[in-house]
Amino acid sequence: MKKNLIYVVVAVIAFILGCACCCSMCCKKTAKIAVVDVQRIVSQSRPVAELRQDVQSQMGNLQQWIDASNAEISNEKSQEKKEALTKQRQEELAQKQQLIQNDYAEKLQKLDADLTATIEKTAKEEGFNITLVKGSVATGGTDITDKVIEKLSK
């Protein structure tokens, strides 16, 4: 999850960087560069923690359902009924897993959009016209990570 989110954010930031570089060159503006630690944002922001908790809760509920289904199948006396019930529960499990995956993907996409928007808004409010991922910058730039985390947590 973290890697996917990081890759998406890095791609968006690279696009923004490219656009900002073009704009700053065209307008002859002095580049004011911010850096943001995406990994720290992912590990410390409240929305990411809430998404993790939500997924863990859904997986816990799914495990309870699996345990109950296994118990129900074990209590069945007829082998035919066991097989039919097993097949039915496997189909239900696949549907439940798909719903969880779809829900997670939707929430992750929204979280990524919110993160990107918050980074952009924070950088703009602070007067920066270029934002880079902190890991890609050896030195320089002003770190706005804490401000982004604070805004995401509101």
C-alpha positions in Angstrom: 0.0 0.0 0.0 2.7 2.5 1.0 4.8 1.8 -2.1 1.8 2.3 -4.4 0.9 5.5 -2.7 4.5 6.7 -2.8 4.8 5.9 -6.5 1.6 7.7 -7.4 2.6 10.8 -5.3 6.1 10.8 -6.8 4.6 10.7 -10.3 2.2 13.5 -9.6 4.9 15.6 -8.0 7.3 15.0 -10.9 4.5 16.2 -13.3 4.0 19.2 -11.1 7.7 19.8 -11.1 7.9 19.7 -14.9 5.0 22.1 -15.2 6.5 24.4 -12.6 9.9 24.4 -14.3 8.4 25.2 -17.6 6.3 28.0 -16.1 9.3 29.5 -14.2 11.5 29.4 -17.3 8.8 31.0 -19.5 8.0 33.7 -17.0 11.6 34.2 -15.9 10.6 33.8 -12.3 13.1 32.8 -9.6 12.4 29.3 -8.5 11.4 28.9 -4.9 11.7 25.2 -4.0 9.9 23.2 -1.3 10.7 19.7 -0.4 8.3 17.2 1.1 9.0 13.8 2.7 6.2 11.6 1.3 7.2 8.5 3.3 7.0 10.5 6.5 3.6 11.8 5.5 2.4 8.3 4.7 3.6 7.0 8.0 2.4 9.9 10.2 -0.8 11.3 8.7 -4.2 10.6 10.3 -6.0 9.8 7.0 -3.4 7.1 6.1 -3.7 5.6 9.7 -7.5 5.6 9.3 -7.3 3.8 6.0 -5.0 1.2 7.6 -7.4 0.8 10.5 -10.3 0.4 8.1 -8.6 -2.2 6.1 -7.5 -4.1 9.2 -11.1 -4.0 10.5 -12.5 -5.2 7.3 -9.9 -8.1 7.2 -10.7 -8.9 10.8 -14.4 -9.1 10.0 -13.6 -11.2 7.0 -11.6 -13.6 9.1 -14.5 -13.9 11.6 -16.8 -14.7 8.7 -14.3 -17.3 7.4 -14.1 -18.9 10.8 -17.9 -19.0 11.2 -18.2 -20.5 7.7 -15.6 -23.2 8.4 -17.4 -24.1 11.6 -20.7 -24.3 9.8 -19.2 -26.5 7.1 -17.5 -28.7 9.8 -20.9 -29.2 11.5 -22.6 -30.4 8.4 -23.1 -34.2 8.4 -23.7 -34.9 4.7 -20.6 -34.8 2.5 -22.8 -33.5 -0.4 -24.0 -30.6 1.7 -20.5 -29.9 2.9 -19.2 -29.7 -0.7 -22.1 -27.5 -1.7 -21.7 -25.2 1.3 -17.9 -25.1 0.7 -18.5 -24.0 -2.9 -21.1 -21.4 -1.9 -18.8 -20.0 0.8 -15.8 -19.8 -1.6 -17.9 -17.8 -4.0 -19.1 -15.5 -1.2 -15.5 -15.1 0.0 -14.3 -14.1 -3.5 -17.1 -11.5 -3.6 -16.3 -10.2 -0.2 -12.6 -10.0 -1.0 -13.4 -8.1 -4.3 -15.6 -5.6 -2.4 -12.8 -5.0 0.1 -10.2 -4.5 -2.7 -12.5 -2.1 -4.6 -13.2 -0.1 -1.5 -9.5 0.0 -0.6 -8.6 1.1 -4.2 -11.3 3.8 -4.1 -10.2 5.2 -0.7 -6.5 5.0 -1.7 -7.2 7.0 -4.9 -9.1 9.6 -2.9 -6.4 9.8 -0.3 -3.8 10.2 -3.0 -5.8 13.1 -4.6 -6.2 14.7 -1.1 -2.5 14.3 -0.4 -1.5 15.8 -3.8 -3.9 18.7 -3.3 -2.7 19.4 0.2 0.9 19.4 -1.0 0.1 21.8 -3.8 -2.0 24.1 -1.6 0.6 24.2 1.2 3.4 24.9 -1.3 1.4 27.7 -2.9 0.4 29.2 0.4 4.0 29.3 1.5 5.0 30.9 -1.8 6.8 28.0 -3.4 6.5 27.4 -7.2 8.4 24.0 -7.2 7.9 21.1 -4.9 10.3 18.1 -4.9 10.3 14.8 -3.1 12.8 15.1 -0.3 14.6 11.9 -1.1 15.4 13.2 -4.6 17.2 16.4 -3.3 20.7 16.2 -1.9 20.6 19.7 -0.3 18.5 22.8 -0.4 14.8 23.5 -0.5 12.5 24.3 2.4 10.9 21.3 4.0 7.1 21.7 4.2 6.4 18.1 5.4 5.2 19.0 8.9 2.8 21.6 7.5 1.4 19.0 5.0 0.9 16.4 7.8 -0.8 19.0 10.0 -3.2 20.0 7.2 -4.0 16.4 6.3 -4.8 15.6 9.9 -7.4 18.3 10.2 
